[in-house]
Structure formats: structure tokens, C-alpha cells
Amino acid sequence: MKSIRLLLVINILIFNSLNAQIKVGVGGGLHLSSVMEKNDLQGWNTQFKGNYTSISGFHAGIFAELPIGLKDNLRVFSSLQYTSKGRNFAKSYDSTKTFNSDTSSIIASWKTNYIELPVSIAYRLPVSKHVNFIAGIGGYAGYMLNSNTSYDIYNASGEHTNFNNKMASGDSVNTYKKLDFGVQALVGLDFNDRVMFSLNYSRSLSNFYKASYNGSFKHQVLGATIVVWLTKSKTKRVNEDAKDSDQDGVPDKLDQCNGQSGTAAANGCPDTDGDGIPDKLDKCPDVKGLAQYNGCPAPDSDNDGIPDEKDKCPDIAGVTKYNGCPVPDSDKDGINDDEDACKDIAGIAKYKGCPVPDSDNDGVNDDDDKCPLKPGSKQNHGCPVVERNMIEEINKAAHSILFDVNSENIKTTSYTSLDKIAEILIKDEDIKLTIEGHTDNTGSKRINQILSGKRALAIKIYLSKKGVTNDRMTALGFGSERPIASNNTEAGKAKNRRVEFKVTY
């Protein structure tokens, strides 16, 4: 009994520790059992060996299968089962050559019954979607429950004697060993993880019987087994758990809209706008929204992109920085504070919201000030008024400038006056000078125009050589267009042949 308990404990530990719930079933089958006997008895091989034959038996029990690797194709098969084993003996004798008190024939059998625990490592090879081929090899341990021998003896006169004996177990002569162990192999087919059919072969490695003579006795069994699985394999359960009929990536067991392709966020239901709210519950199925608004976007009355619930100015378009309100314009100059460098003083966009500058602080802003770096007056557009004595001095010098007849060559007597003008211009670098050349009406207008221009340019060149920069001077020729006296007299013509200077800032 201790050995039975040991086998039960081993089996329970294997089933439980390896998660026997993976796949458990019941089954049984039929087999042929024989005994492989070897001894040194004289004449045994020729007179008796051929009279031993296999005996039919059956086996039944509980079975378990556990995936252990290689994508669940490598399995452990185990069972706890009842198994009958033994052999038959039949021999007839020639009555004229009596043997053993005129014995005519003997029919005998040995039978032993075991509780066995076979364990195999097997590989499953898929044959089709629902069928797997199985091949495995392993070992077994058996505990003998009981054993007996039976004899039917006939003599030459036809008399019949029979008897049955229970065989003892132990280590003495003519006893059976309680424990038996050996190797086994199996091949078979598993149908849809529900029924398995297999062919089994096992052979003892230990002697199960001790005779009065030297010999070895080993069981050999060849049989067939059918197992009905009561629980699905883990692989089967995983496959079923992963079943996705509508191919939307959501297993059927979690899919609330099985048959309709949907999204995981919507529990397998269609979600056209991708907002995680299934179309069947979405009042705005084509526009992303929020659950609190039944799948519609949060309302935005002023369409500024900030929902009303977060917008402090829900009826006026604004920006996120100011919680949905417009950017403020503190100085009311039309330039918002984010872009206004002088947000507390009204200004213009050109100067980033600041007032137009007045660099020379003369009260005329730079945009209107023709002399932005020199204080002036509003009447003179921000430029200083040219001093009267300077104008008189320049005009006096201008009256003294003479040219050769019909030529732009300046007479040497004019140099002193020009030098005086250059001195005035160099002293005040902000002064600008316009040089105008004029003639009388003698000759053609075109020639007079050219001559007056050349004379104005000659004066500009002279002053430039004296240190007055060209960009401060403008030379113009007006010919006879602007007379200041009558050209009908020589005195008038003399006045019209002149050079005029205009000084500005």
C-alpha cells in the first residue's frame, strides 16, 4: 500500500506542479502481453519455449498532456492506469510416451495486474488543421496489485484437473516483485484536441519474477489506446481566446460588435472618427469628440479653438495664452501687447507699438524731420533756419563769380569768393548747397542750357576739391528759362548771366 501511495503522490505532483489543467482525459485500450524468459534449463528452448504465447489484456486510467516547448509542439504525456500482464502456456503429449503420470496436455496462464505510471516526452507534428501526429518515448514504473497462475491438466484417459494459485510476492523463490519498471514508446494521432488514438509498446528493464532456477523474466506489451480529453489544451484555449472572426484585432470574447470590424479602443466596434467612442454611441460619428459630449467636440462658440468650458471669453475669439480671450492692447494703439514694445504708450506698427522717435528732440518726429539729427523747427520741417548773415555772405560771394565768355572756365578772380563758400560749408557739415547756373537769351536755348549746367558743375567740382563732399551739393543748369531782368538791354542781360546758391539743411 505504501508503494501505491507513492505512485499516487508522484502522479499528483506531476499533474499539479506542471499545471495538469492544461489537458486531462480518460482512456483505455486493449493489448497483448508476453514474457521474455531466458534460462539455462536443459531442453527448455526446444521443448517448452515455443509453447508460450501472448495473453490479451486491457488498460485504463486517467491521462494528462502538458506543452513544454518548441511552440507547444513538445509535450509531456503521463497517465495513471490499471494494466494486466502475463502469458499463456499450452502443450500436448504423446499418450504412448507418458509424461508426469500419463499427462496428455497442459494449459496454463500467468496473470499479473499493475497500477502503472508511464511518462513520455512526445513531439506533435501537425498533419492538418485538426489532426496532429504524435510520437514519443519514455519510461514507466509499475506497482503489482496481485498475480495468479491457473492450470488445466488432461490425462490420457480424458480426466481433467484444474487449479488456481495466487502467487506470493517478495524476494524468495517462486515469488513476484512488487515493483516493475521499464521503457515505453508510442505513436498516434490527436483529433482536434479531443480524442487521441495511439499504439503503445513497453518492455520491462527489471525481472518481475524469481524462479527456482536461474532465469530472467521481463514483461513485453503491445497495445492500442484511445483517450478522450476532458479539458482543452492551453494552446487550444489560447487559440480560442485569440479567435477574431471579424479580423479587427479584438478577440471575439472581448468584441462587443463581433462581425463588424472595429477598434480596440471601442471594444471591437466601428469608430469612424477614431475618438474611442463607438459609432453606435457617438452622436457625432464623423467628428472626433469627447465622451462627456456623447462623442461630439466640446462646444466653441467663438471658433477660436478653445472649448467654451476653458474659454474665459467664450463669445470673443482669443488665444490659449489668455484663456480664450483676445491679446490685450493696453495702450489702445491697435497693436496687441504681445507685439507692442511700448504696451503702455500708444505707438505705431512701424516702431513695434512705440511712438515715432524724435532723435534730436526738436518736437518734430523723425518721420517728418528732414534733419532728424539736428534740432530745427516745425516750420522748417525739423531743420534749423539758415542764418541770414550766412545767406548774405554766400550771395555776395556768388555775385563775384565770373566765367570766360561762352565757357565754363571759372575766372581766377572768382576763387576767393568760392573759397569763402567752401569755408562756410566745411564749418557746418549739415548744410546742403544747390548750385544753379543761368544765362541770358543770346544764342539757342539748347546751347544756353548746356552752358549753364556746365558752369554749375564746374563750381561743384571746385568746391569738392576744397573738401566739400559731393553728396552735399547739387548742380543744375536752367539756361535762359529764369531771367531776373530784361534781356532787351545789355544791363539786363548782364544780370541774367549769373550763378545762384541755395543753402538748406
C-alpha positions as CSV (number, residue, x, y, z in Angstrom):
1,M,0.0,0.0,0.0
2,K,2.9,2.4,0.7
3,S,4.1,1.9,-2.9
4,I,0.6,2.7,-4.2
5,R,0.5,5.8,-2.2
6,L,4.0,6.7,-3.5
7,L,2.8,6.3,-7.1
8,L,-0.3,8.4,-6.5
9,V,1.7,11.1,-4.8
10,I,4.2,11.2,-7.7
11,N,1.4,11.4,-10.2
12,I,-0.4,14.2,-8.3
13,L,2.8,16.2,-8.0
14,I,3.4,15.9,-11.7
15,F,-0.1,16.8,-12.7
16,N,-0.3,19.7,-10.3
17,S,3.2,21.1,-10.4
18,L,3.1,21.2,-14.2
19,N,-0.3,22.6,-14.3
20,A,-2.3,19.5,-15.1
21,Q,-5.3,21.6,-16.1
22,I,-3.6,22.1,-19.4
23,K,-5.1,18.9,-20.8
24,V,-6.7,16.0,-18.8
25,G,-8.6,13.0,-20.1
26,V,-9.7,9.4,-19.5
27,G,-9.0,6.5,-21.7
28,G,-8.0,2.9,-22.1
29,G,-7.4,0.1,-24.6
30,L,-6.5,-3.5,-25.3
31,H,-3.1,-5.0,-25.6
32,L,-1.2,-8.3,-26.0
33,S,1.2,-9.1,-23.2
34,S,4.1,-11.6,-23.2
35,V,7.0,-12.6,-21.1
36,M,10.5,-12.6,-22.4
37,E,12.2,-15.5,-20.4
38,K,15.8,-16.6,-20.6
39,N,17.2,-19.5,-18.5
40,D,19.8,-22.3,-18.6
41,L,17.4,-25.2,-18.2
42,Q,18.4,-28.1,-20.4
43,G,16.0,-28.7,-23.4
44,W,13.9,-25.6,-22.4
45,N,14.4,-23.8,-25.7
46,T,13.4,-26.8,-27.8
47,Q,10.8,-28.4,-25.6
48,F,9.0,-25.5,-23.9
49,K,9.9,-22.1,-25.2
50,G,7.7,-22.4,-28.3
51,N,4.7,-23.3,-26.1
52,Y,4.4,-19.9,-24.5
53,T,2.1,-17.4,-26.2
54,S,0.9,-13.8,-25.6
55,I,-2.1,-13.1,-23.4
56,S,-4.7,-10.5,-24.1
57,G,-5.4,-7.8,-21.6
58,F,-6.6,-4.2,-21.1
59,H,-5.5,-1.0,-19.5
60,A,-7.5,2.1,-18.4
61,G,-6.9,5.2,-16.4
62,I,-6.5,9.0,-16.4
63,F,-4.2,10.8,-18.8
64,A,-2.5,14.2,-18.9
65,E,-0.7,16.2,-21.6
66,L,1.5,19.3,-21.0
67,P,3.2,21.5,-23.6
68,I,6.8,22.2,-22.6
69,G,8.4,24.0,-25.5
70,L,9.1,24.3,-29.3
71,K,5.9,26.4,-29.8
72,D,3.9,23.9,-27.7
73,N,4.8,21.0,-30.1
74,L,6.9,19.3,-27.5
75,R,4.7,17.6,-24.9
76,V,4.9,15.5,-21.7
77,F,2.4,12.6,-21.7
78,S,1.6,10.9,-18.5
79,S,-1.1,8.6,-17.1
80,L,-2.1,6.7,-14.0
81,Q,-3.6,3.4,-15.2
82,Y,-4.6,-0.1,-14.4
83,T,-2.8,-2.7,-16.6
84,S,-3.0,-6.5,-16.8
85,K,0.0,-8.5,-18.0
86,G,1.1,-12.2,-18.3
87,R,1.4,-15.1,-20.7
88,N,-0.2,-18.4,-21.7
89,F,1.3,-21.9,-21.9
90,A,-0.2,-24.9,-23.8
91,K,1.4,-28.3,-24.5
92,S,0.2,-31.7,-25.6
93,Y,2.0,-35.0,-25.0
94,D,2.0,-38.3,-26.9
95,S,0.0,-40.7,-24.8
96,T,2.2,-43.6,-25.7
97,K,5.1,-41.7,-24.2
98,T,3.5,-40.7,-21.0
99,F,4.9,-37.9,-19.0
100,N,4.1,-37.0,-15.5
101,S,1.6,-39.7,-14.6
102,D,0.2,-40.2,-18.1
103,T,-0.4,-36.4,-18.7
104,S,-2.0,-35.8,-22.1
105,S,-1.9,-31.9,-22.2
106,I,-1.4,-28.9,-20.0
107,I,-3.0,-25.4,-20.5
108,A,-1.7,-22.8,-18.1
109,S,-1.5,-19.0,-17.7
110,W,0.3,-16.4,-15.6
111,K,-1.5,-13.1,-14.9
112,T,-0.3,-10.1,-13.1
113,N,-2.2,-6.8,-12.5
114,Y,-0.4,-3.5,-12.0
115,I,-1.0,0.2,-11.3
116,E,1.4,2.0,-13.7
117,L,2.7,5.5,-14.1
118,P,4.0,5.9,-17.7
119,V,5.7,9.2,-18.6
120,S,6.8,10.1,-22.2
121,I,8.3,13.0,-24.0
122,A,6.5,13.3,-27.3
123,Y,6.5,15.6,-30.3
124,R,3.3,16.8,-32.1
125,L,3.5,17.3,-35.8
126,P,0.5,19.0,-37.4
127,V,-0.9,16.9,-40.2
128,S,-3.9,19.2,-40.9
129,K,-5.8,22.0,-39.1
130,H,-7.5,19.5,-36.8
131,V,-5.1,16.5,-36.7
132,N,-1.7,16.1,-35.1
133,F,0.7,13.2,-35.5
134,I,2.3,12.2,-32.1
135,A,5.5,10.2,-31.4
136,G,7.1,9.8,-28.1
137,I,9.4,7.8,-25.9
138,G,9.8,7.5,-22.1
139,G,9.6,5.1,-19.2
140,Y,7.2,3.7,-16.7
141,A,7.0,2.5,-13.1
142,G,4.5,-0.2,-12.0
143,Y,3.2,-1.5,-8.7
144,M,1.8,-5.0,-8.8
145,L,-1.7,-5.3,-7.2
146,N,-2.0,-9.1,-7.5
147,S,-1.0,-12.2,-9.5
148,N,-2.1,-15.7,-10.0
149,T,-1.5,-18.9,-12.1
150,S,-4.0,-21.3,-13.4
151,Y,-3.6,-24.8,-14.8
152,D,-5.8,-27.2,-16.8
153,I,-4.4,-30.7,-17.0
154,Y,-5.8,-33.6,-19.0
155,N,-4.6,-37.3,-18.8
156,A,-4.6,-39.9,-21.5
157,S,-8.0,-41.3,-20.2
158,G,-9.6,-37.8,-20.5
159,E,-9.6,-36.9,-16.9
160,H,-9.4,-33.2,-16.2
161,T,-7.8,-31.4,-13.3
162,N,-7.6,-27.6,-12.8
163,F,-6.4,-25.3,-10.1
164,N,-5.6,-21.6,-9.5
165,N,-2.9,-20.3,-7.3
166,K,-2.3,-16.8,-6.0
167,M,1.4,-16.1,-6.3
168,A,3.2,-14.6,-3.5
169,S,5.4,-11.5,-3.7
170,G,8.8,-10.9,-2.2
171,D,12.4,-11.9,-2.8
172,S,12.2,-15.6,-2.2
173,V,11.9,-18.3,-4.8
174,N,8.7,-18.5,-7.0
175,T,7.6,-15.0,-6.0
176,Y,6.8,-11.9,-7.9
177,K,8.4,-8.5,-7.4
178,K,6.0,-5.8,-6.3
179,L,7.7,-3.1,-8.3
180,D,8.4,-3.2,-12.1
181,F,9.9,-0.5,-14.3
182,G,10.9,-0.3,-18.0
183,V,10.8,1.8,-21.2
184,Q,7.9,2.6,-23.5
185,A,7.2,4.3,-26.8
186,L,4.1,5.5,-28.6
187,V,2.9,6.8,-31.9
188,G,-0.6,8.1,-32.7
189,L,-3.0,10.8,-33.9
190,D,-4.7,13.5,-31.9
191,F,-8.0,14.7,-33.4
192,N,-9.0,18.3,-32.7
193,D,-7.5,18.2,-29.2
194,R,-10.5,16.0,-28.3
195,V,-9.6,12.4,-29.0
196,M,-6.2,10.7,-29.2
197,F,-5.6,7.3,-30.7
198,S,-2.1,5.7,-30.1
199,L,-0.2,2.4,-30.5
200,N,1.9,1.6,-27.4
201,Y,4.9,-0.6,-26.8
202,S,6.5,-1.2,-23.4
203,R,9.2,-3.5,-22.1
204,S,10.5,-4.2,-18.6
205,L,14.0,-3.5,-17.6
206,S,13.7,-5.3,-14.3
207,N,12.9,-9.0,-13.5
208,F,9.4,-9.3,-12.2
209,Y,9.7,-13.0,-11.1
210,K,12.2,-15.0,-9.2
211,A,12.2,-18.7,-10.2
212,S,13.8,-21.7,-8.5
213,Y,16.3,-21.8,-11.4
214,N,18.5,-19.2,-12.9
215,G,16.5,-17.1,-15.4
216,S,15.2,-13.6,-16.3
217,F,11.5,-12.7,-16.7
218,K,10.6,-9.4,-18.3
219,H,7.1,-8.1,-19.5
220,Q,6.6,-7.0,-23.1
221,V,3.3,-5.3,-24.1
222,L,2.0,-4.1,-27.5
223,G,-1.4,-2.4,-27.4
224,A,-3.7,0.4,-28.6
225,T,-5.2,3.3,-26.6
226,I,-8.0,5.7,-27.0
227,V,-8.1,8.8,-24.8
228,V,-10.9,11.3,-24.6
229,W,-9.7,14.7,-23.4
230,L,-11.9,16.3,-20.8
231,T,-10.2,19.7,-20.9
232,K,-8.8,21.7,-23.8
233,S,-5.1,22.2,-24.1
234,K,-3.7,25.5,-23.1
235,T,-2.8,26.1,-26.8
236,K,-6.4,25.3,-27.8
237,R,-7.7,27.7,-25.1
238,V,-5.2,30.4,-26.2
239,N,-6.2,29.9,-29.8
240,E,-9.9,30.2,-28.9
241,D,-9.2,33.2,-26.7
242,A,-7.4,34.8,-29.6
243,K,-10.1,34.0,-32.1
244,D,-11.1,37.1,-34.1
245,S,-13.9,36.4,-36.5
246,D,-14.1,39.9,-38.0
247,Q,-10.3,40.3,-38.1
248,D,-10.3,43.7,-36.4
249,G,-7.6,42.8,-33.9
250,V,-10.1,42.4,-31.0
251,P,-10.7,38.8,-29.8
252,D,-14.3,37.6,-30.1
253,K,-14.5,37.2,-26.3
254,L,-13.8,40.9,-25.9
255,D,-15.5,42.1,-29.1
256,Q,-18.8,43.9,-28.4
257,C,-19.5,44.2,-32.1
258,N,-18.5,40.8,-33.3
259,G,-19.0,40.6,-37.1
260,Q,-18.2,44.3,-37.6
261,S,-14.6,45.5,-38.0
262,G,-13.8,47.9,-35.2
263,T,-11.1,49.2,-33.0
264,A,-9.6,48.1,-29.7
265,A,-10.4,51.5,-28.1
266,A,-14.1,51.0,-29.0
267,N,-14.1,47.3,-27.8
268,G,-14.2,46.0,-31.3
269,C,-17.0,48.3,-32.5
270,P,-16.7,50.7,-35.5
271,D,-15.3,54.1,-34.6
272,T,-15.3,56.2,-37.8
273,D,-13.8,59.3,-36.3
274,G,-11.3,57.4,-34.1
275,D,-12.3,59.2,-30.8
276,G,-12.6,55.9,-28.9
277,I,-16.4,56.2,-28.8
278,P,-18.1,53.5,-30.9
279,D,-20.3,54.8,-33.7
280,K,-23.4,53.3,-32.1
281,L,-23.0,55.6,-29.1
282,D,-21.4,58.6,-30.9
283,K,-23.8,61.4,-31.7
284,C,-21.1,62.9,-34.0
285,P,-19.6,59.7,-35.6
286,D,-17.7,61.6,-38.3
287,V,-16.1,64.2,-36.0
288,K,-13.7,63.4,-33.1
289,G,-15.3,64.3,-29.8
290,L,-15.4,63.6,-26.1
291,A,-17.4,61.1,-24.0
292,Q,-18.9,63.8,-21.9
293,Y,-20.4,65.3,-25.0
294,N,-21.6,61.9,-26.4
295,G,-18.8,61.8,-29.0
296,C,-19.2,65.4,-30.2
297,P,-16.5,68.0,-29.8
298,A,-16.6,70.4,-26.9
299,P,-18.6,73.5,-28.0
300,D,-16.5,76.5,-29.1
301,S,-18.9,79.4,-29.6
302,D,-16.3,81.9,-30.9
303,N,-14.5,79.3,-33.1
304,D,-11.1,80.1,-31.6
305,G,-10.1,76.5,-31.0
306,I,-10.6,76.8,-27.2
307,P,-13.7,75.0,-25.9
308,D,-16.2,77.1,-24.1
309,E,-15.6,75.2,-20.8
310,K,-12.0,76.5,-20.8
311,D,-12.7,79.8,-22.6
312,K,-12.9,82.9,-20.3
313,C,-14.2,84.9,-23.3
314,P,-16.5,82.3,-25.0
315,D,-18.1,84.8,-27.3
316,I,-14.9,86.5,-28.5
317,A,-12.2,84.8,-30.4
318,G,-9.0,84.7,-28.4
319,V,-5.8,82.7,-27.8
320,T,-4.8,79.9,-25.4
321,K,-2.3,82.1,-23.6
322,Y,-5.1,84.4,-22.4
323,N,-7.5,81.6,-21.7
324,G,-9.6,82.2,-24.8
325,C,-9.6,86.0,-24.6
326,P,-8.0,88.3,-27.2
327,V,-4.5,89.5,-26.7
328,P,-4.9,92.8,-24.7
329,D,-4.0,96.2,-26.1
330,S,-3.2,98.2,-23.0
331,D,-2.4,101.5,-24.8
332,K,-5.2,101.2,-27.3
333,D,-2.9,101.8,-30.2
334,G,-4.2,98.9,-32.3
335,I,-1.1,96.8,-31.6
336,N,-1.6,94.0,-29.1
337,D,0.6,93.7,-26.1
338,D,2.4,90.6,-27.4
339,E,3.7,92.6,-30.3
340,D,3.9,96.0,-28.6
341,A,7.4,97.0,-27.4
342,C,5.8,100.0,-25.6
343,K,2.5,98.5,-24.5
344,D,1.7,101.3,-22.1
345,I,2.3,104.1,-24.6
346,A,0.4,104.5,-27.9
347,G,2.6,104.0,-30.9
348,I,2.6,102.7,-34.4
349,A,3.4,99.3,-36.0
350,K,6.5,100.6,-37.8
351,Y,8.1,101.1,-34.4
352,K,6.6,97.9,-32.8
353,G,4.0,99.8,-30.9
354,C,6.2,102.6,-29.8
355,P,5.7,106.3,-30.7
356,V,7.7,107.7,-33.7
357,P,11.1,108.8,-32.3
358,D,12.4,112.4,-32.2
359,S,16.1,111.8,-32.2
360,D,17.1,115.5,-32.0
361,N,14.2,116.3,-29.5
362,D,13.1,119.3,-31.6
363,G,9.4,118.4,-31.4
364,V,9.4,117.1,-35.0
365,N,9.3,113.3,-35.1
366,D,11.9,111.5,-37.3
367,D,9.4,110.5,-39.9
368,D,8.6,114.2,-40.6
369,D,12.0,115.6,-39.7
370,K,14.2,116.4,-42.7
371,C,17.1,116.9,-40.3
372,P,16.4,114.1,-37.7
373,L,19.8,114.5,-36.0
374,K,19.8,118.3,-35.9
375,P,17.3,120.3,-33.9
376,G,15.1,122.6,-36.0
377,S,11.7,124.0,-36.3
378,K,8.4,122.7,-37.4
379,Q,8.1,125.5,-39.9
380,N,11.4,124.3,-41.5
381,H,10.4,120.6,-41.3
382,G,12.6,119.9,-38.4
383,C,15.7,121.6,-39.9
384,P,17.4,124.7,-38.4
385,V,16.8,128.0,-40.2
386,V,19.8,129.1,-42.1
387,E,21.3,132.2,-40.6
388,R,20.6,135.4,-42.6
389,N,24.2,136.6,-42.5
390,M,25.3,133.2,-43.9
391,I,22.8,133.6,-46.8
392,E,24.0,137.2,-47.4
393,E,27.6,136.1,-47.3
394,I,27.1,133.3,-49.8
395,N,25.0,135.5,-52.1
396,K,27.7,138.2,-52.0
397,A,30.3,135.6,-53.0
398,A,28.0,134.3,-55.8
399,H,27.9,137.8,-57.4
400,S,31.7,137.8,-57.7
401,I,31.9,134.5,-59.6
402,L,32.7,135.1,-63.3
403,F,33.4,132.8,-66.3
404,D,35.3,133.2,-69.6
405,V,33.0,134.2,-72.5
406,N,30.9,131.2,-73.8
407,S,32.9,128.9,-71.5
408,E,32.6,127.0,-68.2
409,N,36.1,128.1,-67.1
410,I,36.0,130.0,-63.9
411,K,38.0,133.2,-63.8
412,T,40.7,133.3,-61.3
413,T,39.3,136.4,-59.7
414,S,36.4,134.2,-58.5
415,Y,38.5,131.8,-56.5
416,T,38.4,134.0,-53.3
417,S,34.6,134.0,-53.3
418,L,34.4,130.2,-53.9
419,D,37.0,129.6,-51.2
420,K,34.7,131.6,-48.8
421,I,31.7,129.4,-49.7
422,A,33.8,126.2,-49.1
423,E,34.8,127.5,-45.7
424,I,31.2,128.1,-44.7
425,L,30.2,124.6,-45.9
426,I,33.0,122.8,-44.2
427,K,32.3,124.6,-41.0
428,D,28.7,123.3,-40.8
429,E,28.6,119.8,-42.3
430,D,24.8,119.6,-42.2
431,I,24.4,122.4,-44.8
432,K,23.4,121.3,-48.3
433,L,24.1,123.5,-51.3
434,T,22.2,123.8,-54.6
435,I,24.2,125.5,-57.4
436,E,22.1,127.0,-60.2
437,G,23.5,128.2,-63.5
438,H,21.6,130.9,-65.6
439,T,22.2,132.6,-68.9
440,D,20.7,135.4,-71.0
441,N,18.8,134.7,-74.2
442,T,21.7,135.2,-76.5
443,G,22.1,132.0,-78.7
444,S,20.0,128.9,-78.8
445,K,18.1,127.6,-75.7
446,R,19.8,124.3,-76.0
447,I,23.4,125.8,-76.0
448,N,22.4,128.1,-73.1
449,Q,21.0,125.1,-71.2
450,I,24.2,123.1,-71.6
451,L,26.5,126.0,-70.8
452,S,24.6,126.9,-67.6
453,G,24.8,123.3,-66.5
454,K,28.5,123.0,-67.2
455,R,29.2,126.2,-65.2
456,A,27.2,124.9,-62.2
457,L,29.1,121.6,-62.4
458,A,32.4,123.5,-62.6
459,I,31.7,125.2,-59.3
460,K,30.7,121.9,-57.7
461,I,34.0,120.4,-58.8
462,Y,35.9,123.3,-57.4
463,L,34.2,123.1,-54.0
464,S,34.7,119.4,-53.9
465,K,38.4,119.9,-54.4
466,K,38.3,122.2,-51.4
467,G,36.9,119.5,-49.1
468,V,33.1,119.7,-49.5
469,T,31.6,116.2,-50.1
470,N,29.7,115.7,-53.4
471,D,26.6,114.3,-51.7
472,R,26.0,117.7,-50.1
473,M,25.9,119.6,-53.4
474,T,23.6,119.6,-56.4
475,A,24.5,121.3,-59.7
476,L,21.6,122.5,-62.0
477,G,21.6,124.4,-65.3
478,F,18.5,126.4,-66.2
479,G,19.8,128.3,-69.3
480,S,17.7,131.4,-70.1
481,E,14.5,130.0,-68.6
482,R,14.6,132.0,-65.3
483,P,15.7,135.6,-66.1
484,I,15.7,138.2,-63.3
485,A,15.9,141.2,-65.7
486,S,15.0,142.2,-69.2
487,N,17.1,140.6,-71.9
488,N,16.4,143.6,-74.2
489,T,19.2,145.6,-72.7
490,E,22.8,144.9,-72.1
491,A,22.4,145.7,-68.4
492,G,19.5,143.2,-68.1
493,K,21.4,140.5,-70.0
494,A,24.4,141.0,-67.6
495,K,22.1,140.4,-64.6
496,N,20.7,137.3,-66.2
497,R,24.1,135.8,-66.7
498,R,24.6,134.6,-63.1
499,V,25.1,131.8,-60.6
500,E,22.8,131.4,-57.6
501,F,23.3,129.4,-54.4
502,K,20.6,128.0,-52.2
503,V,21.5,126.8,-48.8
504,T,19.4,124.2,-46.8
505,Y,19.7,121.7,-44.1
